[in-house]
Amino acid sequence: MYIKSILIRFALKDAKGAMTPMVPGATYSWEDAPDNLTDTVKMGKTPYWEAIRSLMYASIATRPDIAFTVSTLSQFLKNPGIAHWEAVK
C-alpha cells in the first residue's frame, strides 16, 4: 500500500514497472547536474528530495532491494539533474 501511495503522490500511477530497480550498467555523476539556469529552474520544481525521502523509507521498511539505487541517487540531493530524476521515476 505504501508503494502505491508513493506512485500516486508523484503522478506515476501508470508508470511501467521494471524488473530491476536501476538500469544495469547505469552510472550517475555530478556531470548530470544542471549546467544552465533553465535546467536548474526546471529541476527546482521537481519533488526530487521528497521522492528520495519516500523511497528511503520504503527501502528500510519493505523494499531492501532498492537500497543501493536510493543510496546512489541520494548523493545528488543538493543539485539533481534530469537524468537523476528520470532514474528516480
PyMOL Python script that loads the backbone (N, CA, C, O; Angstrom):
from pymol import cmd

cmd.read_pdbstr("""\
ATOM      1  N   MET A   1       0.806  -1.184   0.000  1.00  0.00           N
ATOM      2  CA  MET A   1       0.000   0.000   0.000  1.00  0.00           C
ATOM      3  C   MET A   1       0.862   1.267   0.000  1.00  0.00           C
ATOM      4  O   MET A   1       0.524   2.249  -0.660  1.00  0.00           O
ATOM      5  N   TYR A   2       1.986   1.243   0.748  1.00  0.00           N
ATOM      6  CA  TYR A   2       2.844   2.425   0.814  1.00  0.00           C
ATOM      7  C   TYR A   2       3.427   2.745  -0.562  1.00  0.00           C
ATOM      8  O   TYR A   2       3.477   3.910  -0.958  1.00  0.00           O
ATOM      9  N   ILE A   3       3.859   1.737  -1.278  1.00  0.00           N
ATOM     10  CA  ILE A   3       4.424   1.959  -2.617  1.00  0.00           C
ATOM     11  C   ILE A   3       3.368   2.558  -3.541  1.00  0.00           C
ATOM     12  O   ILE A   3       3.674   3.460  -4.320  1.00  0.00           O
ATOM     13  N   LYS A   4       2.146   2.075  -3.466  1.00  0.00           N
ATOM     14  CA  LYS A   4       1.071   2.639  -4.290  1.00  0.00           C
ATOM     15  C   LYS A   4       0.840   4.106  -3.954  1.00  0.00           C
ATOM     16  O   LYS A   4       0.594   4.920  -4.843  1.00  0.00           O
ATOM     17  N   SER A   5       0.917   4.439  -2.676  1.00  0.00           N
ATOM     18  CA  SER A   5       0.714   5.839  -2.292  1.00  0.00           C
ATOM     19  C   SER A   5       1.843   6.728  -2.829  1.00  0.00           C
ATOM     20  O   SER A   5       1.608   7.887  -3.173  1.00  0.00           O
ATOM     21  N   ILE A   6       3.056   6.194  -2.900  1.00  0.00           N
ATOM     22  CA  ILE A   6       4.177   6.943  -3.492  1.00  0.00           C
ATOM     23  C   ILE A   6       3.899   7.186  -4.974  1.00  0.00           C
ATOM     24  O   ILE A   6       4.072   8.300  -5.468  1.00  0.00           O
ATOM     25  N   LEU A   7       3.476   6.156  -5.672  1.00  0.00           N
ATOM     26  CA  LEU A   7       3.192   6.290  -7.098  1.00  0.00           C
ATOM     27  C   LEU A   7       2.102   7.325  -7.352  1.00  0.00           C
ATOM     28  O   LEU A   7       2.206   8.121  -8.285  1.00  0.00           O
ATOM     29  N   ILE A   8       1.079   7.317  -6.540  1.00  0.00           N
ATOM     30  CA  ILE A   8       0.004   8.295  -6.696  1.00  0.00           C
ATOM     31  C   ILE A   8       0.508   9.694  -6.375  1.00  0.00           C
ATOM     32  O   ILE A   8       0.214  10.642  -7.103  1.00  0.00           O
ATOM     33  N   ARG A   9       1.265   9.829  -5.291  1.00  0.00           N
ATOM     34  CA  ARG A   9       1.766  11.143  -4.868  1.00  0.00           C
ATOM     35  C   ARG A   9       2.606  11.822  -5.935  1.00  0.00           C
ATOM     36  O   ARG A   9       2.526  13.038  -6.112  1.00  0.00           O
ATOM     37  N   PHE A  10       3.410  11.044  -6.644  1.00  0.00           N
ATOM     38  CA  PHE A  10       4.311  11.615  -7.643  1.00  0.00           C
ATOM     39  C   PHE A  10       3.802  11.437  -9.069  1.00  0.00           C
ATOM     40  O   PHE A  10       4.572  11.520 -10.026  1.00  0.00           O
ATOM     41  N   ALA A  11       2.501  11.192  -9.204  1.00  0.00           N
ATOM     42  CA  ALA A  11       1.834  11.075 -10.509  1.00  0.00           C
ATOM     43  C   ALA A  11       2.486  10.018 -11.388  1.00  0.00           C
ATOM     44  O   ALA A  11       2.687  10.230 -12.584  1.00  0.00           O
ATOM     45  N   LEU A  12       2.815   8.877 -10.787  1.00  0.00           N
ATOM     46  CA  LEU A  12       3.440   7.777 -11.519  1.00  0.00           C
ATOM     47  C   LEU A  12       2.580   6.516 -11.462  1.00  0.00           C
ATOM     48  O   LEU A  12       3.073   5.404 -11.653  1.00  0.00           O
ATOM     49  N   LYS A  13       1.305   6.704 -11.200  1.00  0.00           N
ATOM     50  CA  LYS A  13       0.394   5.567 -11.063  1.00  0.00           C
ATOM     51  C   LYS A  13       0.402   4.671 -12.299  1.00  0.00           C
ATOM     52  O   LYS A  13       0.279   3.451 -12.181  1.00  0.00           O
ATOM     53  N   ASP A  14       0.544   5.265 -13.478  1.00  0.00           N
ATOM     54  CA  ASP A  14       0.529   4.499 -14.718  1.00  0.00           C
ATOM     55  C   ASP A  14       1.927   4.187 -15.238  1.00  0.00           C
ATOM     56  O   ASP A  14       2.084   3.793 -16.394  1.00  0.00           O
ATOM     57  N   ALA A  15       2.934   4.359 -14.402  1.00  0.00           N
ATOM     58  CA  ALA A  15       4.319   4.102 -14.821  1.00  0.00           C
ATOM     59  C   ALA A  15       4.525   2.614 -15.109  1.00  0.00           C
ATOM     60  O   ALA A  15       3.918   1.748 -14.480  1.00  0.00           O
ATOM     61  N   LYS A  16       5.376   2.356 -16.053  1.00  0.00           N
ATOM     62  CA  LYS A  16       5.696   0.982 -16.420  1.00  0.00           C
ATOM     63  C   LYS A  16       6.668   0.395 -15.399  1.00  0.00           C
ATOM     64  O   LYS A  16       7.651   1.037 -15.031  1.00  0.00           O
ATOM     65  N   GLY A  17       6.396  -0.798 -14.954  1.00  0.00           N
ATOM     66  CA  GLY A  17       7.257  -1.475 -13.990  1.00  0.00           C
ATOM     67  C   GLY A  17       8.558  -1.947 -14.624  1.00  0.00           C
ATOM     68  O   GLY A  17       8.675  -2.024 -15.847  1.00  0.00           O
ATOM     69  N   ALA A  18       9.526  -2.260 -13.782  1.00  0.00           N
ATOM     70  CA  ALA A  18      10.822  -2.752 -14.251  1.00  0.00           C
ATOM     71  C   ALA A  18      11.235  -3.938 -13.387  1.00  0.00           C
ATOM     72  O   ALA A  18      10.850  -4.038 -12.223  1.00  0.00           O
ATOM     73  N   MET A  19      12.014  -4.822 -13.965  1.00  0.00           N
ATOM     74  CA  MET A  19      12.474  -6.000 -13.234  1.00  0.00           C
ATOM     75  C   MET A  19      13.580  -5.651 -12.240  1.00  0.00           C
ATOM     76  O   MET A  19      13.736  -6.331 -11.226  1.00  0.00           O
ATOM     77  N   THR A  20      14.346  -4.601 -12.523  1.00  0.00           N
ATOM     78  CA  THR A  20      15.425  -4.192 -11.634  1.00  0.00           C
ATOM     79  C   THR A  20      15.197  -2.743 -11.203  1.00  0.00           C
ATOM     80  O   THR A  20      14.622  -1.960 -11.959  1.00  0.00           O
ATOM     81  N   PRO A  21      15.639  -2.378 -10.004  1.00  0.00           N
ATOM     82  CA  PRO A  21      15.402  -1.026  -9.529  1.00  0.00           C
ATOM     83  C   PRO A  21      16.279   0.041 -10.193  1.00  0.00           C
ATOM     84  O   PRO A  21      16.040   1.235 -10.019  1.00  0.00           O
ATOM     85  N   MET A  22      17.290  -0.385 -10.950  1.00  0.00           N
ATOM     86  CA  MET A  22      18.175   0.566 -11.616  1.00  0.00           C
ATOM     87  C   MET A  22      18.596  -0.045 -12.950  1.00  0.00           C
ATOM     88  O   MET A  22      18.789  -1.256 -13.052  1.00  0.00           O
ATOM     89  N   VAL A  23      18.735   0.788 -13.956  1.00  0.00           N
ATOM     90  CA  VAL A  23      19.154   0.299 -15.259  1.00  0.00           C
ATOM     91  C   VAL A  23      20.538  -0.335 -15.109  1.00  0.00           C
ATOM     92  O   VAL A  23      21.464   0.329 -14.642  1.00  0.00           O
ATOM     93  N   PRO A  24      20.700  -1.604 -15.494  1.00  0.00           N
ATOM     94  CA  PRO A  24      22.006  -2.244 -15.362  1.00  0.00           C
ATOM     95  C   PRO A  24      23.091  -1.468 -16.108  1.00  0.00           C
ATOM     96  O   PRO A  24      22.927  -1.103 -17.272  1.00  0.00           O
ATOM     97  N   GLY A  25      24.191  -1.226 -15.418  1.00  0.00           N
ATOM     98  CA  GLY A  25      25.313  -0.522 -16.025  1.00  0.00           C
ATOM     99  C   GLY A  25      25.200   0.988 -16.012  1.00  0.00           C
ATOM    100  O   GLY A  25      26.121   1.683 -16.441  1.00  0.00           O
ATOM    101  N   ALA A  26      24.073   1.508 -15.523  1.00  0.00           N
ATOM    102  CA  ALA A  26      23.891   2.963 -15.492  1.00  0.00           C
ATOM    103  C   ALA A  26      24.806   3.589 -14.444  1.00  0.00           C
ATOM    104  O   ALA A  26      24.991   3.046 -13.355  1.00  0.00           O
ATOM    105  N   THR A  27      25.362   4.720 -14.789  1.00  0.00           N
ATOM    106  CA  THR A  27      26.164   5.480 -13.836  1.00  0.00           C
ATOM    107  C   THR A  27      25.635   6.901 -13.797  1.00  0.00           C
ATOM    108  O   THR A  27      25.222   7.453 -14.816  1.00  0.00           O
ATOM    109  N   TYR A  28      25.652   7.474 -12.632  1.00  0.00           N
ATOM    110  CA  TYR A  28      25.178   8.836 -12.459  1.00  0.00           C
ATOM    111  C   TYR A  28      26.285   9.629 -11.790  1.00  0.00           C
ATOM    112  O   TYR A  28      26.973   9.129 -10.900  1.00  0.00           O
ATOM    113  N   SER A  29      26.448  10.848 -12.217  1.00  0.00           N
ATOM    114  CA  SER A  29      27.520  11.673 -11.668  1.00  0.00           C
ATOM    115  C   SER A  29      27.065  13.116 -11.576  1.00  0.00           C
ATOM    116  O   SER A  29      25.952  13.461 -11.971  1.00  0.00           O
ATOM    117  N   TRP A  30      27.951  13.957 -11.044  1.00  0.00           N
ATOM    118  CA  TRP A  30      27.661  15.386 -10.959  1.00  0.00           C
ATOM    119  C   TRP A  30      27.635  16.021 -12.334  1.00  0.00           C
ATOM    120  O   TRP A  30      27.116  17.125 -12.492  1.00  0.00           O
ATOM    121  N   GLU A  31      28.183  15.349 -13.328  1.00  0.00           N
ATOM    122  CA  GLU A  31      28.130  15.867 -14.699  1.00  0.00           C
ATOM    123  C   GLU A  31      26.694  15.869 -15.224  1.00  0.00           C
ATOM    124  O   GLU A  31      26.384  16.579 -16.180  1.00  0.00           O
ATOM    125  N   ASP A  32      25.821  15.078 -14.603  1.00  0.00           N
ATOM    126  CA  ASP A  32      24.408  15.034 -14.983  1.00  0.00           C
ATOM    127  C   ASP A  32      23.604  16.176 -14.350  1.00  0.00           C
ATOM    128  O   ASP A  32      22.433  16.368 -14.678  1.00  0.00           O
ATOM    129  N   ALA A  33      24.230  16.927 -13.451  1.00  0.00           N
ATOM    130  CA  ALA A  33      23.550  18.036 -12.780  1.00  0.00           C
ATOM    131  C   ALA A  33      23.320  19.177 -13.770  1.00  0.00           C
ATOM    132  O   ALA A  33      24.039  19.288 -14.764  1.00  0.00           O
ATOM    133  N   PRO A  34      22.332  20.016 -13.509  1.00  0.00           N
ATOM    134  CA  PRO A  34      22.050  21.136 -14.417  1.00  0.00           C
ATOM    135  C   PRO A  34      23.253  22.067 -14.549  1.00  0.00           C
ATOM    136  O   PRO A  34      23.927  22.384 -13.569  1.00  0.00           O
ATOM    137  N   ASP A  35      23.503  22.494 -15.773  1.00  0.00           N
ATOM    138  CA  ASP A  35      24.629  23.401 -16.008  1.00  0.00           C
ATOM    139  C   ASP A  35      24.167  24.736 -16.586  1.00  0.00           C
ATOM    140  O   ASP A  35      24.988  25.570 -16.968  1.00  0.00           O
ATOM    141  N   ASN A  36      22.844  24.936 -16.649  1.00  0.00           N
ATOM    142  CA  ASN A  36      22.330  26.221 -17.104  1.00  0.00           C
ATOM    143  C   ASN A  36      21.113  26.596 -16.265  1.00  0.00           C
ATOM    144  O   ASN A  36      20.527  25.757 -15.582  1.00  0.00           O
ATOM    145  N   LEU A  37      20.752  27.854 -16.330  1.00  0.00           N
ATOM    146  CA  LEU A  37      19.672  28.368 -15.492  1.00  0.00           C
ATOM    147  C   LEU A  37      18.329  27.712 -15.792  1.00  0.00           C
ATOM    148  O   LEU A  37      17.551  27.456 -14.874  1.00  0.00           O
ATOM    149  N   THR A  38      18.049  27.437 -17.053  1.00  0.00           N
ATOM    150  CA  THR A  38      16.773  26.823 -17.439  1.00  0.00           C
ATOM    151  C   THR A  38      16.602  25.462 -16.784  1.00  0.00           C
ATOM    152  O   THR A  38      15.564  25.183 -16.186  1.00  0.00           O
ATOM    153  N   ASP A  39      17.619  24.615 -16.896  1.00  0.00           N
ATOM    154  CA  ASP A  39      17.546  23.283 -16.289  1.00  0.00           C
ATOM    155  C   ASP A  39      17.513  23.363 -14.768  1.00  0.00           C
ATOM    156  O   ASP A  39      16.826  22.574 -14.120  1.00  0.00           O
ATOM    157  N   THR A  40      18.247  24.305 -14.196  1.00  0.00           N
ATOM    158  CA  THR A  40      18.258  24.470 -12.747  1.00  0.00           C
ATOM    159  C   THR A  40      16.871  24.841 -12.239  1.00  0.00           C
ATOM    160  O   THR A  40      16.412  24.297 -11.235  1.00  0.00           O
ATOM    161  N   VAL A  41      16.202  25.759 -12.921  1.00  0.00           N
ATOM    162  CA  VAL A  41      14.848  26.159 -12.532  1.00  0.00           C
ATOM    163  C   VAL A  41      13.891  24.990 -12.699  1.00  0.00           C
ATOM    164  O   VAL A  41      13.049  24.747 -11.834  1.00  0.00           O
ATOM    165  N   LYS A  42      14.012  24.267 -13.800  1.00  0.00           N
ATOM    166  CA  LYS A  42      13.135  23.116 -14.049  1.00  0.00           C
ATOM    167  C   LYS A  42      13.300  22.067 -12.948  1.00  0.00           C
ATOM    168  O   LYS A  42      12.311  21.549 -12.429  1.00  0.00           O
ATOM    169  N   MET A  43      14.534  21.759 -12.595  1.00  0.00           N
ATOM    170  CA  MET A  43      14.780  20.753 -11.569  1.00  0.00           C
ATOM    171  C   MET A  43      14.382  21.261 -10.181  1.00  0.00           C
ATOM    172  O   MET A  43      14.043  20.469  -9.302  1.00  0.00           O
ATOM    173  N   GLY A  44      14.424  22.575  -9.987  1.00  0.00           N
ATOM    174  CA  GLY A  44      13.999  23.139  -8.714  1.00  0.00           C
ATOM    175  C   GLY A  44      12.516  22.921  -8.458  1.00  0.00           C
ATOM    176  O   GLY A  44      12.067  22.956  -7.312  1.00  0.00           O
ATOM    177  N   LYS A  45      11.763  22.698  -9.513  1.00  0.00           N
ATOM    178  CA  LYS A  45      10.321  22.476  -9.399  1.00  0.00           C
ATOM    179  C   LYS A  45       9.953  20.996  -9.252  1.00  0.00           C
ATOM    180  O   LYS A  45       8.793  20.671  -8.999  1.00  0.00           O
ATOM    181  N   THR A  46      10.921  20.108  -9.407  1.00  0.00           N
ATOM    182  CA  THR A  46      10.627  18.679  -9.281  1.00  0.00           C
ATOM    183  C   THR A  46      10.722  18.266  -7.813  1.00  0.00           C
ATOM    184  O   THR A  46      11.523  18.833  -7.070  1.00  0.00           O
ATOM    185  N   PRO A  47       9.939  17.312  -7.390  1.00  0.00           N
ATOM    186  CA  PRO A  47       9.955  16.867  -5.992  1.00  0.00           C
ATOM    187  C   PRO A  47      11.025  15.790  -5.750  1.00  0.00           C
ATOM    188  O   PRO A  47      10.748  14.756  -5.141  1.00  0.00           O
ATOM    189  N   TYR A  48      12.230  16.042  -6.227  1.00  0.00           N
ATOM    190  CA  TYR A  48      13.313  15.052  -6.133  1.00  0.00           C
ATOM    191  C   TYR A  48      13.575  14.649  -4.683  1.00  0.00           C
ATOM    192  O   TYR A  48      13.597  13.463  -4.352  1.00  0.00           O
ATOM    193  N   TRP A  49      13.773  15.648  -3.823  1.00  0.00           N
ATOM    194  CA  TRP A  49      14.090  15.370  -2.427  1.00  0.00           C
ATOM    195  C   TRP A  49      12.980  14.562  -1.773  1.00  0.00           C
ATOM    196  O   TRP A  49      13.253  13.605  -1.049  1.00  0.00           O
ATOM    197  N   GLU A  50      11.742  14.935  -2.021  1.00  0.00           N
ATOM    198  CA  GLU A  50      10.609  14.243  -1.426  1.00  0.00           C
ATOM    199  C   GLU A  50      10.510  12.801  -1.923  1.00  0.00           C
ATOM    200  O   GLU A  50      10.186  11.896  -1.154  1.00  0.00           O
ATOM    201  N   ALA A  51      10.789  12.595  -3.200  1.00  0.00           N
ATOM    202  CA  ALA A  51      10.745  11.241  -3.763  1.00  0.00           C
ATOM    203  C   ALA A  51      11.834  10.367  -3.149  1.00  0.00           C
ATOM    204  O   ALA A  51      11.583   9.219  -2.782  1.00  0.00           O
ATOM    205  N   ILE A  52      13.047  10.914  -3.040  1.00  0.00           N
ATOM    206  CA  ILE A  52      14.145  10.149  -2.437  1.00  0.00           C
ATOM    207  C   ILE A  52      13.818   9.806  -0.988  1.00  0.00           C
ATOM    208  O   ILE A  52      14.058   8.684  -0.540  1.00  0.00           O
ATOM    209  N   ARG A  53      13.269  10.778  -0.254  1.00  0.00           N
ATOM    210  CA  ARG A  53      12.905  10.538   1.142  1.00  0.00           C
ATOM    211  C   ARG A  53      11.877   9.411   1.244  1.00  0.00           C
ATOM    212  O   ARG A  53      12.000   8.538   2.103  1.00  0.00           O
ATOM    213  N   SER A  54      10.879   9.424   0.383  1.00  0.00           N
ATOM    214  CA  SER A  54       9.860   8.376   0.390  1.00  0.00           C
ATOM    215  C   SER A  54      10.463   7.021   0.053  1.00  0.00           C
ATOM    216  O   SER A  54      10.121   6.010   0.666  1.00  0.00           O
ATOM    217  N   LEU A  55      11.358   7.007  -0.919  1.00  0.00           N
ATOM    218  CA  LEU A  55      11.989   5.751  -1.315  1.00  0.00           C
ATOM    219  C   LEU A  55      12.954   5.236  -0.245  1.00  0.00           C
ATOM    220  O   LEU A  55      13.109   4.026  -0.085  1.00  0.00           O
ATOM    221  N   MET A  56      13.600   6.141   0.485  1.00  0.00           N
ATOM    222  CA  MET A  56      14.474   5.702   1.586  1.00  0.00           C
ATOM    223  C   MET A  56      13.663   4.959   2.636  1.00  0.00           C
ATOM    224  O   MET A  56      14.072   3.905   3.123  1.00  0.00           O
ATOM    225  N   TYR A  57      12.514   5.518   2.979  1.00  0.00           N
ATOM    226  CA  TYR A  57      11.658   4.855   3.951  1.00  0.00           C
ATOM    227  C   TYR A  57      11.228   3.485   3.427  1.00  0.00           C
ATOM    228  O   TYR A  57      11.254   2.499   4.164  1.00  0.00           O
ATOM    229  N   ALA A  58      10.838   3.427   2.169  1.00  0.00           N
ATOM    230  CA  ALA A  58      10.408   2.151   1.585  1.00  0.00           C
ATOM    231  C   ALA A  58      11.547   1.140   1.587  1.00  0.00           C
ATOM    232  O   ALA A  58      11.325  -0.043   1.843  1.00  0.00           O
ATOM    233  N   SER A  59      12.766   1.596   1.303  1.00  0.00           N
ATOM    234  CA  SER A  59      13.905   0.664   1.263  1.00  0.00           C
ATOM    235  C   SER A  59      14.216   0.101   2.638  1.00  0.00           C
ATOM    236  O   SER A  59      14.683  -1.032   2.754  1.00  0.00           O
ATOM    237  N   ILE A  60      13.963   0.876   3.676  1.00  0.00           N
ATOM    238  CA  ILE A  60      14.220   0.403   5.038  1.00  0.00           C
ATOM    239  C   ILE A  60      13.077  -0.479   5.526  1.00  0.00           C
ATOM    240  O   ILE A  60      13.309  -1.522   6.138  1.00  0.00           O
ATOM    241  N   ALA A  61      11.848  -0.061   5.255  1.00  0.00           N
ATOM    242  CA  ALA A  61      10.685  -0.741   5.809  1.00  0.00           C
ATOM    243  C   ALA A  61      10.260  -1.988   5.036  1.00  0.00           C
ATOM    244  O   ALA A  61       9.945  -3.013   5.641  1.00  0.00           O
ATOM    245  N   THR A  62      10.248  -1.907   3.706  1.00  0.00           N
ATOM    246  CA  THR A  62       9.652  -3.020   2.959  1.00  0.00           C
ATOM    247  C   THR A  62      10.425  -3.464   1.721  1.00  0.00           C
ATOM    248  O   THR A  62      10.213  -4.574   1.234  1.00  0.00           O
ATOM    249  N   ARG A  63      11.316  -2.622   1.203  1.00  0.00           N
ATOM    250  CA  ARG A  63      11.955  -2.924  -0.076  1.00  0.00           C
ATOM    251  C   ARG A  63      13.480  -2.787  -0.020  1.00  0.00           C
ATOM    252  O   ARG A  63      14.028  -1.867  -0.629  1.00  0.00           O
ATOM    253  N   PRO A  64      14.173  -3.669   0.688  1.00  0.00           N
ATOM    254  CA  PRO A  64      15.632  -3.554   0.760  1.00  0.00           C
ATOM    255  C   PRO A  64      16.310  -3.709  -0.599  1.00  0.00           C
ATOM    256  O   PRO A  64      17.472  -3.335  -0.755  1.00  0.00           O
ATOM    257  N   ASP A  65      15.605  -4.251  -1.568  1.00  0.00           N
ATOM    258  CA  ASP A  65      16.192  -4.439  -2.896  1.00  0.00           C
ATOM    259  C   ASP A  65      16.447  -3.115  -3.615  1.00  0.00           C
ATOM    260  O   ASP A  65      17.212  -3.085  -4.579  1.00  0.00           O
ATOM    261  N   ILE A  66      15.823  -2.018  -3.171  1.00  0.00           N
ATOM    262  CA  ILE A  66      16.046  -0.730  -3.827  1.00  0.00           C
ATOM    263  C   ILE A  66      17.050   0.139  -3.073  1.00  0.00           C
ATOM    264  O   ILE A  66      17.310   1.272  -3.480  1.00  0.00           O
ATOM    265  N   ALA A  67      17.612  -0.371  -1.989  1.00  0.00           N
ATOM    266  CA  ALA A  67      18.503   0.423  -1.130  1.00  0.00           C
ATOM    267  C   ALA A  67      19.711   0.970  -1.887  1.00  0.00           C
ATOM    268  O   ALA A  67      20.049   2.143  -1.724  1.00  0.00           O
ATOM    269  N   PHE A  68      20.364   0.159  -2.703  1.00  0.00           N
ATOM    270  CA  PHE A  68      21.543   0.633  -3.440  1.00  0.00           C
ATOM    271  C   PHE A  68      21.174   1.763  -4.390  1.00  0.00           C
ATOM    272  O   PHE A  68      21.878   2.771  -4.461  1.00  0.00           O
ATOM    273  N   THR A  69      20.090   1.604  -5.110  1.00  0.00           N
ATOM    274  CA  THR A  69      19.658   2.631  -6.059  1.00  0.00           C
ATOM    275  C   THR A  69      19.315   3.926  -5.336  1.00  0.00           C
ATOM    276  O   THR A  69      19.728   5.003  -5.766  1.00  0.00           O
ATOM    277  N   VAL A  70      18.573   3.833  -4.255  1.00  0.00           N
ATOM    278  CA  VAL A  70      18.201   5.022  -3.499  1.00  0.00           C
ATOM    279  C   VAL A  70      19.448   5.694  -2.927  1.00  0.00           C
ATOM    280  O   VAL A  70      19.563   6.919  -2.946  1.00  0.00           O
ATOM    281  N   SER A  71      20.362   4.904  -2.431  1.00  0.00           N
ATOM    282  CA  SER A  71      21.614   5.456  -1.903  1.00  0.00           C
ATOM    283  C   SER A  71      22.402   6.180  -2.986  1.00  0.00           C
ATOM    284  O   SER A  71      22.933   7.265  -2.754  1.00  0.00           O
ATOM    285  N   THR A  72      22.474   5.586  -4.153  1.00  0.00           N
ATOM    286  CA  THR A  72      23.191   6.198  -5.274  1.00  0.00           C
ATOM    287  C   THR A  72      22.551   7.525  -5.662  1.00  0.00           C
ATOM    288  O   THR A  72      23.250   8.523  -5.837  1.00  0.00           O
ATOM    289  N   LEU A  73      21.249   7.543  -5.794  1.00  0.00           N
ATOM    290  CA  LEU A  73      20.556   8.755  -6.230  1.00  0.00           C
ATOM    291  C   LEU A  73      20.485   9.817  -5.139  1.00  0.00           C
ATOM    292  O   LEU A  73      20.341  11.001  -5.443  1.00  0.00           O
ATOM    293  N   SER A  74      20.583   9.414  -3.883  1.00  0.00           N
ATOM    294  CA  SER A  74      20.535  10.399  -2.802  1.00  0.00           C
ATOM    295  C   SER A  74      21.807  11.245  -2.753  1.00  0.00           C
ATOM    296  O   SER A  74      21.826  12.283  -2.091  1.00  0.00           O
ATOM    297  N   GLN A  75      22.848  10.830  -3.426  1.00  0.00           N
ATOM    298  CA  GLN A  75      24.084  11.611  -3.484  1.00  0.00           C
ATOM    299  C   GLN A  75      23.877  12.934  -4.219  1.00  0.00           C
ATOM    300  O   GLN A  75      24.693  13.846  -4.090  1.00  0.00           O
ATOM    301  N   PHE A  76      22.805  13.045  -4.980  1.00  0.00           N
ATOM    302  CA  PHE A  76      22.578  14.223  -5.815  1.00  0.00           C
ATOM    303  C   PHE A  76      21.445  15.103  -5.290  1.00  0.00           C
ATOM    304  O   PHE A  76      20.858  15.873  -6.050  1.00  0.00           O
ATOM    305  N   LEU A  77      21.134  14.997  -4.009  1.00  0.00           N
ATOM    306  CA  LEU A  77      20.047  15.783  -3.430  1.00  0.00           C
ATOM    307  C   LEU A  77      20.293  17.285  -3.542  1.00  0.00           C
ATOM    308  O   LEU A  77      19.345  18.056  -3.692  1.00  0.00           O
ATOM    309  N   LYS A  78      21.539  17.703  -3.473  1.00  0.00           N
ATOM    310  CA  LYS A  78      21.854  19.127  -3.496  1.00  0.00           C
ATOM    311  C   LYS A  78      21.578  19.761  -4.859  1.00  0.00           C
ATOM    312  O   LYS A  78      21.121  20.902  -4.929  1.00  0.00           O
ATOM    313  N   ASN A  79      21.854  19.032  -5.938  1.00  0.00           N
ATOM    314  CA  ASN A  79      21.692  19.596  -7.276  1.00  0.00           C
ATOM    315  C   ASN A  79      21.378  18.482  -8.273  1.00  0.00           C
ATOM    316  O   ASN A  79      22.221  18.145  -9.104  1.00  0.00           O
ATOM    317  N   PRO A  80      20.177  17.907  -8.202  1.00  0.00           N
ATOM    318  CA  PRO A  80      19.851  16.793  -9.111  1.00  0.00           C
ATOM    319  C   PRO A  80      19.634  17.278 -10.539  1.00  0.00           C
ATOM    320  O   PRO A  80      19.180  18.397 -10.781  1.00  0.00           O
ATOM    321  N   GLY A  81      19.970  16.407 -11.464  1.00  0.00           N
ATOM    322  CA  GLY A  81      19.753  16.699 -12.872  1.00  0.00           C
ATOM    323  C   GLY A  81      18.577  15.912 -13.413  1.00  0.00           C
ATOM    324  O   GLY A  81      17.968  15.105 -12.709  1.00  0.00           O
ATOM    325  N   ILE A  82      18.274  16.154 -14.651  1.00  0.00           N
ATOM    326  CA  ILE A  82      17.156  15.471 -15.303  1.00  0.00           C
ATOM    327  C   ILE A  82      17.393  13.963 -15.329  1.00  0.00           C
ATOM    328  O   ILE A  82      16.464  13.184 -15.116  1.00  0.00           O
ATOM    329  N   ALA A  83      18.634  13.550 -15.590  1.00  0.00           N
ATOM    330  CA  ALA A  83      18.947  12.107 -15.600  1.00  0.00           C
ATOM    331  C   ALA A  83      18.697  11.483 -14.235  1.00  0.00           C
ATOM    332  O   ALA A  83      18.240  10.343 -14.145  1.00  0.00           O
ATOM    333  N   HIS A  84      18.993  12.220 -13.179  1.00  0.00           N
ATOM    334  CA  HIS A  84      18.758  11.701 -11.827  1.00  0.00           C
ATOM    335  C   HIS A  84      17.265  11.552 -11.568  1.00  0.00           C
ATOM    336  O   HIS A  84      16.821  10.550 -11.008  1.00  0.00           O
ATOM    337  N   TRP A  85      16.494  12.554 -11.979  1.00  0.00           N
ATOM    338  CA  TRP A  85      15.036  12.489 -11.779  1.00  0.00           C
ATOM    339  C   TRP A  85      14.438  11.343 -12.575  1.00  0.00           C
ATOM    340  O   TRP A  85      13.571  10.628 -12.072  1.00  0.00           O
ATOM    341  N   GLU A  86      14.886  11.157 -13.806  1.00  0.00           N
ATOM    342  CA  GLU A  86      14.384  10.045 -14.625  1.00  0.00           C
ATOM    343  C   GLU A  86      14.696   8.708 -13.940  1.00  0.00           C
ATOM    344  O   GLU A  86      13.882   7.786 -13.980  1.00  0.00           O
ATOM    345  N   ALA A  87      15.864   8.605 -13.317  1.00  0.00           N
ATOM    346  CA  ALA A  87      16.225   7.363 -12.623  1.00  0.00           C
ATOM    347  C   ALA A  87      15.322   7.132 -11.405  1.00  0.00           C
ATOM    348  O   ALA A  87      14.963   5.994 -11.104  1.00  0.00           O
ATOM    349  N   VAL A  88      14.960   8.202 -10.713  1.00  0.00           N
ATOM    350  CA  VAL A  88      14.042   8.079  -9.586  1.00  0.00           C
ATOM    351  C   VAL A  88      12.692   7.549 -10.055  1.00  0.00           C
ATOM    352  O   VAL A  88      12.103   6.664  -9.433  1.00  0.00           O
ATOM    353  N   LYS A  89      12.219   8.104 -11.155  1.00  0.00           N
ATOM    354  CA  LYS A  89      10.910   7.669 -11.667  1.00  0.00           C
ATOM    355  C   LYS A  89      10.966   6.241 -12.147  1.00  0.00           C
ATOM    356  O   LYS A  89       9.959   5.706 -12.610  1.00  0.00           O
TER     357      LYS A  89
END
""", "prot")
cmd.dss("prot")
cmd.show_as("cartoon", "prot")
cmd.util.cbc("prot")
cmd.orient("prot")
